């Protein structure tokens, strides 16, 4: 929306008012310089990687009967250690949770455990009641052939 006063201003004054500040210009120049430097380093890294892969390929083919089983063995050993550590952390966490629960500190998930215990108790009482009805109504288990 241009007003009458904007139309009377000379073009140079309009350009001066819409030009970015010196701080914005410095940010732009810095970002451009840094981006160009990083792009150049990225290209150098890619070139070096390709040259190293070309040079290492014959050695990898020659030593593959040794490298492949060694790689598999290293993978299995590292996987075993990671799995063992994960099981240890899980066990320590479970023991800590149980300790907190027994101490009455109400750890996360205790509500669900209490609800499940309550439901199991109710179901156990229901089964006990039904068993008593069956045995009292028809005799003992030995008489029923159970």
SEDREN-599850 format. One record per residue: residue number from 1; residue in three letters; x, y, z of N, C-alpha, C, O in turn. Coordinates in nm, 4 decimals, decimal comma, always signed. Layout:
<nodes>
  gumar  mipa       n.X       n.Y       n.Z      ca.X      ca.Y      ca.Z       c.X       c.Y       c.Z       o.X       o.Y       o.Z
    NUM   ALA         X         Y         Z         X         Y         Z         X         Y         Z         X         Y         Z
...
</nodes>
This chain:
<nodes>
  gumar  mipa       n.X       n.Y       n.Z      ca.X      ca.Y      ca.Z       c.X       c.Y       c.Z       o.X       o.Y       o.Z
      1   UNK   +0,0834   -0,1167   +0,0000   +0,0000   +0,0000   +0,0000   +0,0884   +0,1236   +0,0000   +0,1519   +0,1563   +0,1003
      2   UNK   +0,0913   +0,1879   -0,1074   +0,1735   +0,3087   -0,1144   +0,0844   +0,4290   -0,0903   -0,0288   +0,4367   -0,1379
      3   UNK   +0,1391   +0,5212   -0,0157   +0,0647   +0,6439   +0,0124   +0,1193   +0,7544   -0,0757   +0,2148   +0,7342   -0,1506
      4   UNK   +0,0589   +0,8695   -0,0662   +0,1006   +0,9837   -0,1488   +0,2403   +1,0291   -0,1114   +0,3154   +1,0742   -0,1979
      5   UNK   +0,2774   +1,0181   +0,0176   +0,4117   +1,0620   +0,0581   +0,5182   +0,9659   +0,0068   +0,6295   +1,0080   -0,0249
      6   UNK   +0,4845   +0,8342   -0,0017   +0,5819   +0,7380   -0,0541   +0,6095   +0,7627   -0,2016   +0,7219   +0,7439   -0,2482
      7   UNK   +0,5085   +0,8043   -0,2742   +0,5267   +0,8263   -0,4179   +0,6117   +0,9491   -0,4443   +0,6755   +0,9575   -0,5492
      8   UNK   +0,6147   +1,0440   -0,3531   +0,6920   +1,1654   -0,3734   +0,8385   +1,1475   -0,3374   +0,9207   +1,2302   -0,3770
      9   UNK   +0,8746   +1,0425   -0,2638   +1,0141   +1,0196   -0,2247   +1,0944   +0,9772   -0,3469   +1,0432   +0,9066   -0,4338
     10   UNK   +1,2196   +1,0198   -0,3537   +1,3050   +0,9741   -0,4642   +1,3373   +0,8249   -0,4488   +1,3313   +0,7707   -0,3384
     11   UNK   +1,3705   +0,7607   -0,5573   +1,3991   +0,6168   -0,5589   +1,5193   +0,5847   -0,4710   +1,5195   +0,4814   -0,4040
     12   UNK   +1,6209   +0,6695   -0,4692   +1,7388   +0,6420   -0,3868   +1,7033   +0,6382   -0,2389   +1,7587   +0,5577   -0,1640
     13   UNK   +1,6124   +0,7236   -0,1965   +1,5718   +0,7225   -0,0561   +1,4916   +0,5965   -0,0246   +1,5066   +0,5388   +0,0831
     14   UNK   +1,4062   +0,5533   -0,1182   +1,3306   +0,4298   -0,0987   +1,4253   +0,3110   -0,0871   +1,4051   +0,2244   -0,0020
     15   UNK   +1,5293   +0,3054   -0,1720   +1,6270   +0,1967   -0,1671   +1,7038   +0,1992   -0,0357   +1,7292   +0,0943   +0,0235
     16   UNK   +1,7406   +0,3173   +0,0097   +1,8156   +0,3307   +0,1343   +1,7329   +0,2806   +0,2531   +1,7867   +0,2155   +0,3427
     17   UNK   +1,6040   +0,3100   +0,2544   +1,5186   +0,2681   +0,3645   +1,4932   +0,1177   +0,3640   +1,4754   +0,0578   +0,4701
     18   UNK   +1,4914   +0,0558   +0,2455   +1,4632   -0,0871   +0,2382   +1,5902   -0,1715   +0,2385   +1,5800   -0,2942   +0,2375
     19   UNK   +1,7072   -0,1129   +0,2399   +1,8333   -0,1872   +0,2395   +1,8534   -0,2560   +0,3743   +1,8100   -0,2045   +0,4774
     20   UNK   +1,9186   -0,3715   +0,3741   +1,9428   -0,4407   +0,5004   +2,0432   -0,3636   +0,5865   +2,1243   -0,2859   +0,5362
     21   UNK   +2,0354   -0,3869   +0,7151   +2,1274   -0,3181   +0,8057   +2,2670   -0,3783   +0,7914   +2,2839   -0,4847   +0,7318
     22   UNK   +2,3660   -0,3096   +0,8462   +2,5033   -0,3594   +0,8365   +2,5175   -0,4900   +0,9137   +2,5977   -0,5752   +0,8752
     23   UNK   +2,4422   -0,5076   +1,0209   +2,4468   -0,6328   +1,0977   +2,3943   -0,7490   +1,0136   +2,4528   -0,8573   +1,0144
     24   UNK   +2,2848   -0,7274   +0,9414   +2,2300   -0,8312   +0,8545   +2,3281   -0,8639   +0,7421   +2,3454   -0,9805   +0,7067
     25   UNK   +2,3911   -0,7633   +0,6869   +2,4882   -0,7860   +0,5802   +2,6077   -0,8657   +0,6325   +2,6574   -0,9549   +0,5638
     26   UNK   +2,6539   -0,8343   +0,7530   +2,7664   -0,9084   +0,8111   +2,7284   -1,0535   +0,8359   +2,8083   -1,1439   +0,8115
     27   UNK   +2,6066   -1,0761   +0,8843   +2,5601   -1,2134   +0,9042   +2,5580   -1,2895   +0,7720   +2,6020   -1,4043   +0,7652
     28   UNK   +2,5073   -1,2259   +0,6682   +2,4988   -1,2896   +0,5373   +2,6379   -1,3245   +0,4831   +2,6599   -1,4353   +0,4341
     29   UNK   +2,7309   -1,2299   +0,4924   +2,8671   -1,2538   +0,4420   +2,9334   -1,3650   +0,5217   +2,9992   -1,4514   +0,4637
     30   UNK   +2,9174   -1,3647   +0,6539   +2,9766   -1,4689   +0,7375   +2,9182   -1,6060   +0,7051   +2,9920   -1,7035   +0,6908
     31   UNK   +2,7869   -1,6133   +0,6936   +2,7222   -1,7409   +0,6632   +2,7630   -1,7923   +0,5263   +2,7858   -1,9121   +0,5094
     32   UNK   +2,7724   -1,7031   +0,4284   +2,8119   -1,7438   +0,2940   +2,9555   -1,7947   +0,2931   +2,9846   -1,8973   +0,2315
     33   UNK   +3,0449   -1,7243   +0,3604   +3,1854   -1,7652   +0,3653   +3,1994   -1,8997   +0,4349   +3,2689   -1,9885   +0,3857
     34   UNK   +3,1338   -1,9148   +0,5488   +3,1408   -2,0398   +0,6228   +3,0802   -2,1547   +0,5420   +3,1361   -2,2643   +0,5389
     35   UNK   +2,9675   -2,1306   +0,4775   +2,9044   -2,2337   +0,3954   +2,9923   -2,2764   +0,2797   +3,0028   -2,3954   +0,2500
     36   UNK   +3,0562   -2,1795   +0,2137   +3,1448   -2,2126   +0,1013   +3,2651   -2,2931   +0,1492   +3,3056   -2,3884   +0,0826
     37   UNK   +3,3230   -2,2561   +0,2640   +3,4374   -2,3295   +0,3179   +3,3990   -2,4726   +0,3536   +3,4733   -2,5663   +0,3245
     38   UNK   +3,2838   -2,4894   +0,4160   +3,2390   -2,6242   +0,4519   +3,2060   -2,7077   +0,3290   +3,2323   -2,8279   +0,3267
     39   UNK   +3,1488   -2,6453   +0,2277   +3,1206   -2,7165   +0,1031   +3,2500   -2,7618   +0,0363   +3,2570   -2,8728   -0,0163
     40   UNK   +3,3516   -2,6770   +0,0380   +3,4815   -2,7119   -0,0185   +3,5435   -2,8285   +0,0588   +3,5948   -2,9222   -0,0023
     41   UNK   +3,5393   -2,8239   +0,1926   +3,5931   -2,9334   +0,2741   +3,5157   -3,0628   +0,2518   +3,5740   -3,1712   +0,2528
     42   UNK   +3,3867   -3,0520   +0,2318   +3,3057   -3,1694   +0,2031   +3,3485   -3,2343   +0,0721   +3,3588   -3,3566   +0,0632
     43   UNK   +3,3731   -3,1527   -0,0286   +3,4205   -3,2053   -0,1568   +3,5562   -3,2717   -0,1440   +3,5792   -3,3778   -0,2021
     44   UNK   +3,6468   -3,2100   -0,0682   +3,7789   -3,2706   -0,0469   +3,7680   -3,4049   +0,0249   +3,8375   -3,5005   -0,0097
     45   UNK   +3,6817   -3,4111   +0,1234   +3,6627   -3,5356   +0,1980   +3,6063   -3,6449   +0,1086   +3,6509   -3,7594   +0,1144
     46   UNK   +3,5094   -3,6104   +0,0270   +3,4524   -3,7085   -0,0657   +3,5577   -3,7582   -0,1635   +3,5672   -3,8782   -0,1891
     47   UNK   +3,6364   -3,6670   -0,2180   +3,7417   -3,7055   -0,3124   +3,8436   -3,7966   -0,2455   +3,8837   -3,8975   -0,3035
     48   UNK   +3,8859   -3,7622   -0,1241   +3,9819   -3,8456   -0,0519   +3,9267   -3,9828   -0,0201   +3,9984   -4,0826   -0,0269
     49   UNK   +3,7997   -3,9878   +0,0145   +3,7373   -4,1167   +0,0454   +3,7318   -4,2057   -0,0780   +3,7612   -4,3249   -0,0699
     50   UNK   +3,6948   -4,1495   -0,1905   +3,6874   -4,2287   -0,3145   +3,8265   -4,2785   -0,3536   +3,8414   -4,3945   -0,3922
     51   UNK   +3,9282   -4,1929   -0,3443   +4,0652   -4,2343   -0,3792   +4,1124   -4,3444   -0,2840   +4,1728   -4,4420   -0,3286
     52   UNK   +4,0861   -4,3307   -0,1543   +4,1268   -4,4331   -0,0583   +4,0539   -4,5645   -0,0843   +4,1139   -4,6713   -0,0719
     53   UNK   +3,9266   -4,5588   -0,1200   +3,8514   -4,6806   -0,1504   +3,9064   -4,7488   -0,2746   +3,9162   -4,8714   -0,2787
     54   UNK   +3,9426   -4,6704   -0,3764   +3,9995   -4,7280   -0,4987   +4,1319   -4,7964   -0,4680   +4,1608   -4,9038   -0,5207
     55   UNK   +4,2121   -4,7339   -0,3828   +4,3428   -4,7913   -0,3503   +4,3300   -4,9120   -0,2578   +4,4112   -5,0041   -0,2663
     56   UNK   +4,2308   -4,9138   -0,1705   +4,2176   -5,0218   -0,0729   +4,1418   -5,1427   -0,1265   +4,1478   -5,2498   -0,0662
     57   UNK   +4,0718   -5,1285   -0,2364   +3,9912   -5,2390   -0,2887   +4,0734   -5,3643   -0,3184   +4,0315   -5,4730   -0,2786
     58   UNK   +4,1896   -5,3551   -0,3870   +4,2667   -5,4783   -0,4103   +4,3115   -5,5450   -0,2798   +4,3109   -5,6677   -0,2701
     59   UNK   +4,3498   -5,4662   -0,1805   +4,3893   -5,5245   -0,0525   +4,2717   -5,5914   +0,0171   +4,2865   -5,6973   +0,0780
     60   UNK   +4,1560   -5,5295   +0,0078   +4,0378   -5,5891   +0,0706   +3,9997   -5,7200   +0,0023   +3,9569   -5,8142   +0,0689
     61   UNK   +4,0147   -5,7268   -0,1284   +3,9844   -5,8508   -0,2001   +4,0840   -5,9594   -0,1618   +4,0457   -6,0745   -0,1412
     62   UNK   +4,2128   -5,9229   -0,1520   +4,3156   -6,0199   -0,1149   +4,2960   -6,0741   +0,0274   +4,3113   -6,1938   +0,0517
     63   UNK   +4,2626   -5,9863   +0,1189   +4,2531   -6,0264   +0,2585   +4,1094   -6,0587   +0,3027   +4,0853   -6,0776   +0,4219
     64   UNK   +4,0152   -6,0651   +0,2105   +3,8763   -6,0901   +0,2490   +3,8564   -6,2250   +0,3173   +3,7698   -6,2347   +0,4043
     65   UNK   +3,9327   -6,3312   +0,2823   +3,9138   -6,4565   +0,3568   +3,9479   -6,4428   +0,5058   +3,9010   -6,5218   +0,5878
     66   UNK   +4,0283   -6,3441   +0,5400   +4,0622   -6,3213   +0,6804   +3,9722   -6,2128   +0,7402   +3,9276   -6,2239   +0,8544
     67   UNK   +3,9462   -6,1086   +0,6623   +3,8726   -5,9935   +0,7149   +3,7260   -6,0247   +0,7427   +3,6715   -5,9792   +0,8432
     68   UNK   +3,6612   -6,1016   +0,6555   +3,5187   -6,1298   +0,6738   +3,4937   -6,2099   +0,8015   +3,4084   -6,1706   +0,8811
     69   UNK   +3,5653   -6,3218   +0,8243   +3,5429   -6,3923   +0,9514   +3,5822   -6,3080   +1,0729   +3,5174   -6,3151   +1,1773
     70   UNK   +3,6879   -6,2286   +1,0590   +3,7280   -6,1427   +1,1711   +3,6195   -6,0385   +1,1983   +3,5888   -6,0101   +1,3141
     71   UNK   +3,5614   -5,9815   +1,0927   +3,4532   -5,8856   +1,1103   +3,3319   -5,9490   +1,1763   +3,2692   -5,8890   +1,2636
     72   UNK   +3,2992   -6,0714   +1,1340   +3,1859   -6,1416   +1,1943   +3,2127   -6,1689   +1,3419   +3,1249   -6,1507   +1,4262
     73   UNK   +3,3354   -6,2131   +1,3726   +3,3701   -6,2408   +1,5124   +3,3641   -6,1147   +1,5972   +3,3125   -6,1178   +1,7089
     74   UNK   +3,4158   -6,0045   +1,5457   +3,4129   -5,8780   +1,6203   +3,2682   -5,8329   +1,6410   +3,2316   -5,7859   +1,7486
     75   UNK   +3,1866   -5,8480   +1,5361   +3,0456   -5,8114   +1,5481   +2,9769   -5,8943   +1,6563   +2,9015   -5,8400   +1,7369
     76   UNK   +3,0020   -6,0253   +1,6589   +2,9390   -6,1113   +1,7587   +2,9856   -6,0780   +1,8997   +2,9056   -6,0772   +1,9933
     77   UNK   +3,1154   -6,0503   +1,9151   +3,1675   -6,0170   +2,0477   +3,1066   -5,8854   +2,0974   +3,0624   -5,8761   +2,2119
     78   UNK   +3,1049   -5,7840   +2,0105   +3,0486   -5,6549   +2,0505   +2,8995   -5,6687   +2,0798   +2,8500   -5,6113   +2,1768
     79   UNK   +2,8277   -5,7439   +1,9972   +2,6848   -5,7653   +2,0214   +2,6617   -5,8355   +2,1544   +2,5702   -5,8003   +2,2289
     80   UNK   +2,7447   -5,9348   +2,1838   +2,7326   -6,0064   +2,3110   +2,7538   -5,9147   +2,4304   +2,6778   -5,9190   +2,5272
     81   UNK   +2,8585   -5,8308   +2,4232   +2,8839   -5,7385   +2,5325   +2,7697   -5,6383   +2,5487   +2,7286   -5,6085   +2,6609
     82   UNK   +2,7189   -5,5867   +2,4380   +2,6083   -5,4914   +2,4462   +2,4820   -5,5570   +2,5021   +2,4113   -5,4971   +2,5832
     83   UNK   +2,4538   -5,6795   +2,4588   +2,3360   -5,7501   +2,5091   +2,3511   -5,7794   +2,6576   +2,2568   -5,7625   +2,7349
     84   UNK   +2,4698   -5,8233   +2,6969   +2,4964   -5,8523   +2,8371   +2,4803   -5,7265   +2,9222   +2,4194   -5,7306   +3,0291
     85   UNK   +2,5343   -5,6165   +2,8752   +2,5202   -5,4902   +2,9482   +2,3760   -5,4461   +2,9571   +2,3317   -5,3982   +3,0615
     86   UNK   +2,3016   -5,4622   +2,8475   +2,1600   -5,4262   +2,8490   +2,0810   -5,5103   +2,9471   +1,9949   -5,4586   +3,0183
     87   UNK   +2,1096   -5,6399   +2,9514   +2,0409   -5,7265   +3,0483   +2,0767   -5,6867   +3,1908   +1,9911   -5,6890   +3,2793
     88   UNK   +2,2033   -5,6501   +3,2137   +2,2443   -5,6057   +3,3469   +2,1718   -5,4788   +3,3884   +2,1257   -5,4679   +3,5020
     89   UNK   +2,1614   -5,3839   +3,2980   +2,0903   -5,2590   +3,3280   +1,9432   -5,2875   +3,3545   +1,8846   -5,2296   +3,4460
     90   UNK   +1,8829   -5,3761   +3,2755   +1,7423   -5,4109   +3,2960   +1,7229   -5,4776   +3,4319   +1,6254   -5,4492   +3,5015
     91   UNK   +1,8152   -5,5663   +3,4701   +1,8041   -5,6343   +3,5986   +1,8182   -5,5360   +3,7144   +1,7433   -5,5428   +3,8118
     92   UNK   +1,9139   -5,4451   +3,7033   +1,9327   -5,3454   +3,8098   +1,8101   -5,2551   +3,8195   +1,7665   -5,2202   +3,9292
     93   UNK   +1,7549   -5,2175   +3,7046   +1,6344   -5,1341   +3,7053   +1,5174   -5,2070   +3,7703   +1,4428   -5,1485   +3,8489
     94   UNK   +1,5018   -5,3353   +3,7370   +1,3915   -5,4128   +3,7930   +1,4084   -5,4288   +3,9436   +1,3116   -5,4145   +4,0184
     95   UNK   +1,5291   -5,4580   +3,9886   +1,5533   -5,4735   +4,1321   +1,5285   -5,3416   +4,2041   +1,4709   -5,3398   +4,3128
     96   UNK   +1,5718   -5,2311   +4,1436   +1,5492   -5,0995   +4,2029   +1,3999   -5,0689   +4,2118   +1,3532   -5,0152   +4,3123
     97   UNK   +1,3249   -5,1029   +4,1068   +1,1807   -5,0785   +4,1075   +1,1132   -5,1613   +4,2164   +1,0286   -5,1112   +4,2904
     98   UNK   +1,1517   -5,2887   +4,2253   +1,0919   -5,3763   +4,3267   +1,1247   -5,3249   +4,4667   +1,0382   -5,3241   +4,5543
     99   UNK   +1,2482   -5,2824   +4,4879   +1,2878   -5,2280   +4,6184   +1,2035   -5,1055   +4,6536   +1,1532   -5,0941   +4,7653
    100   UNK   +1,1886   -5,0143   +4,5578   +1,1077   -4,8953   +4,5831   +0,9613   -4,9314   +4,6092   +0,8959   -4,8689   +4,6927
    101   UNK   +0,9105   -5,0305   +4,5392   +0,7713   -5,0716   +4,5566   +0,7515   -5,1309   +4,6956   +0,6535   -5,0997   +4,7633
    102   UNK   +0,8452   -5,2171   +4,7386   +0,8351   -5,2802   +4,8692   +0,8482   -5,1759   +4,9802   +0,7857   -5,1887   +5,0855
    103   UNK   +0,9292   -5,0733   +4,9566   +0,9474   -4,9678   +5,0562   +0,8277   -4,8723   +5,0605   +0,8201   -4,7877   +5,1496
    104   UNK   +0,7351   -4,8847   +4,9665   +0,6158   -4,8012   +4,9654   +0,6372   -4,6661   +4,8993   +0,5613   -4,5726   +4,9249
    105   UNK   +0,7380   -4,6540   +4,8155   +0,7675   -4,5251   +4,7515   +0,6848   -4,5009   +4,6254   +0,6941   -4,3943   +4,5645
    106   UNK   +0,6044   -4,5989   +4,5864   +0,5115   -4,5858   +4,4732   +0,5844   -4,5492   +4,3424   +0,5674   -4,4385   +4,2912
    107   UNK   +0,6656   -4,6421   +4,2883   +0,7350   -4,6143   +4,1612   +0,6370   -4,6129   +4,0443   +0,5224   -4,6550   +4,0599
    108   UNK   +0,6802   -4,5649   +3,9271   +0,5912   -4,5626   +3,8103   +0,5433   -4,7032   +3,7750   +0,6226   -4,7973   +3,7715
    109   UNK   +0,4151   -4,7169   +3,7493   +0,3575   -4,8462   +3,7129   +0,3012   -4,9228   +3,8310   +0,2407   -5,0284   +3,8122
    110   UNK   +0,3196   -4,8724   +3,9526   +0,2704   -4,9420   +4,0707   +0,1176   -4,9487   +4,0703   +0,0595   -5,0465   +4,1173
    111   UNK   +0,0531   -4,8451   +4,0174   -0,0943   -4,8449   +4,0099   -0,1444   -4,9620   +3,9264   -0,2400   -5,0297   +3,9642
    112   UNK   -0,0802   -4,9852   +3,8138   -0,1217   -5,0943   +3,7256   -0,1009   -5,2297   +3,7930   -0,1840   -5,3196   +3,7801
    113   UNK   +0,0108   -5,2438   +3,8652   +0,0375   -5,3686   +3,9348   -0,0663   -5,3920   +4,0444   -0,1156   -5,5037   +4,0604
    114   UNK   -0,0993   -5,2882   +4,1193   -0,2002   -5,3018   +4,2241   -0,3369   -5,3366   +4,1653   -0,4102   -5,4177   +4,2220
    115   UNK   -0,3712   -5,2759   +4,0523   -0,4985   -5,3054   +3,9856   -0,5011   -5,4512   +3,9389   -0,6013   -5,5207   +3,9562
    116   UNK   -0,3908   -5,4969   +3,8797   -0,3852   -5,6355   +3,8319   -0,3947   -5,7323   +3,9497   -0,4619   -5,8350   +3,9400
    117   UNK   -0,3285   -5,7005   +4,0601   -0,3347   -5,7864   +4,1789   -0,4785   -5,7928   +4,2306   -0,5268   -5,8995   +4,2686
    118   UNK   -0,5457   -5,6789   +4,2318   -0,6845   -5,6740   +4,2780   -0,7746   -5,7595   +4,1887   -0,8592   -5,8340   +4,2382
    119   UNK   -0,7561   -5,7484   +4,0571   -0,8377   -5,8262   +3,9633   -0,8120   -5,9759   +3,9796   -0,9055   -6,0559   +3,9761
    120   UNK   -0,6848   -6,0138   +3,9976   -0,6531   -6,1554   +4,0166   -0,7148   -6,2086   +4,1460   -0,7643   -6,3212   +4,1498
    121   UNK   -0,7117   -6,1274   +4,2517   -0,7706   -6,1682   +4,3788   -0,9210   -6,1879   +4,3608   -0,9763   -6,2869   +4,4088
    122   UNK   -0,9876   -6,0951   +4,2924   -1,1311   -6,1087   +4,2678   -1,1619   -6,2351   +4,1880   -1,2565   -6,3075   +4,2191
    123   UNK   -1,0811   -6,2612   +4,0844   -1,1058   -6,3784   +4,0014   -1,0806   -6,5059   +4,0808   -1,1534   -6,6039   +4,0658
    124   UNK   -0,9777   -6,5049   +4,1651   -0,9499   -6,6210   +4,2498   -1,0649   -6,6489   +4,3449   -1,1017   -6,7645   +4,3656
    125   UNK   -1,1220   -6,5438   +4,4030   -1,2365   -6,5607   +4,4925   -1,3571   -6,6132   +4,4155   -1,4333   -6,6950   +4,4671
    126   UNK   -1,3745   -6,5665   +4,2930   -1,4858   -6,6133   +4,2096   -1,4701   -6,7622   +4,1791   -1,5658   -6,8389   +4,1900
    127   UNK   -1,3488   -6,8023   +4,1406   -1,3246   -6,9438   +4,1098   -1,3438   -7,0289   +4,2347   -1,4005   -7,1378   +4,2272
    128   UNK   -1,2973   -6,9806   +4,3491   -1,3138   -7,0543   +4,4746   -1,4615   -7,0703   +4,5081   -1,5047   -7,1775   +4,5506
    129   UNK   -1,5384   -6,9643   +4,4890   -1,6821   -6,9703   +4,5165   -1,7504   -7,0701   +4,4238   -1,8338   -7,1494   +4,4678
    130   UNK   -1,7152   -7,0662   +4,2961   -1,7765   -7,1604   +4,2013   -1,7384   -7,3036   +4,2351   -1,8208   -7,3944   +4,2241
    131   UNK   -1,6132   -7,3242   +4,2765   -1,5700   -7,4594   +4,3130   -1,6464   -7,5087   +4,4350   -1,6848   -7,6255   +4,4417
    132   UNK   -1,6686   -7,4203   +4,5309   -1,7458   -7,4607   +4,6493   -1,8896   -7,4917   +4,6122   -1,9478   -7,5862   +4,6654
    133   UNK   -1,9481   -7,4142   +4,5222   -2,0853   -7,4418   +4,4787   -2,0944   -7,5773   +4,4108   -2,1891   -7,6529   +4,4327
    134   UNK   -1,9956   -7,6069   +4,3288   -1,9980   -7,7346   +4,2572   -1,9806   -7,8494   +4,3550   -2,0525   -7,9491   +4,3477
    135   UNK   -1,8853   -7,8359   +4,4466   -1,8597   -7,9474   +4,5387   -1,9714   -7,9624   +4,6421   -2,0067   -8,0748   +4,6778
    136   UNK   -2,0266   -7,8534   +4,6901   -2,1339   -7,8636   +4,7893   -2,2640   -7,9067   +4,7239   -2,3452   -7,9746   +4,7867
    137   UNK   -2,2841   -7,8696   +4,6035   -2,4093   -7,9054   +4,5360   -2,4079   -8,0482   +4,4863   -2,5135   -8,1110   +4,4788
    138   UNK   -2,2900   -8,1027   +4,4514   -2,2853   -8,2357   +4,3913   -2,1927   -8,3309   +4,4650   -2,1709   -8,4424   +4,4175
    139   UNK   -2,1395   -8,2931   +4,5751   -2,0512   -8,3818   +4,6500   -1,9076   -8,3372   +4,6391   -1,8804   -8,2258   +4,5944
    140   UNK   -1,8158   -8,4216   +4,6788   -1,6741   -8,3894   +4,6796   -1,6142   -8,4194   +4,5441   -1,6807   -8,4736   +4,4558
    141   UNK   -1,4870   -8,3836   +4,5284   -1,4187   -8,4103   +4,4021   -1,4090   -8,5592   +4,3766   -1,4208   -8,6021   +4,2618
    142   UNK   -1,3880   -8,6391   +4,4791   -1,3739   -8,7845   +4,4591   -1,5066   -8,8437   +4,4119   -1,5074   -8,9379   +4,3326
    143   UNK   -1,6156   -8,7907   +4,4585   -1,7448   -8,8414   +4,4156   -1,7761   -8,8015   +4,2731   -1,8463   -8,8728   +4,2014
    144   UNK   -1,7220   -8,6838   +4,2312   -1,7464   -8,6382   +4,0944   -1,6544   -8,7068   +3,9948   -1,6753   -8,6971   +3,8739
    145   UNK   -1,5528   -8,7759   +4,0446   -1,4585   -8,8417   +3,9554   -1,3502   -8,7463   +3,9067   -1,2893   -8,7695   +3,8023
    146   UNK   -1,3263   -8,6401   +3,9812   -1,2249   -8,5423   +3,9431   -1,0966   -8,5661   +4,0184   -0,9994   -8,4931   +3,9993
</nodes>
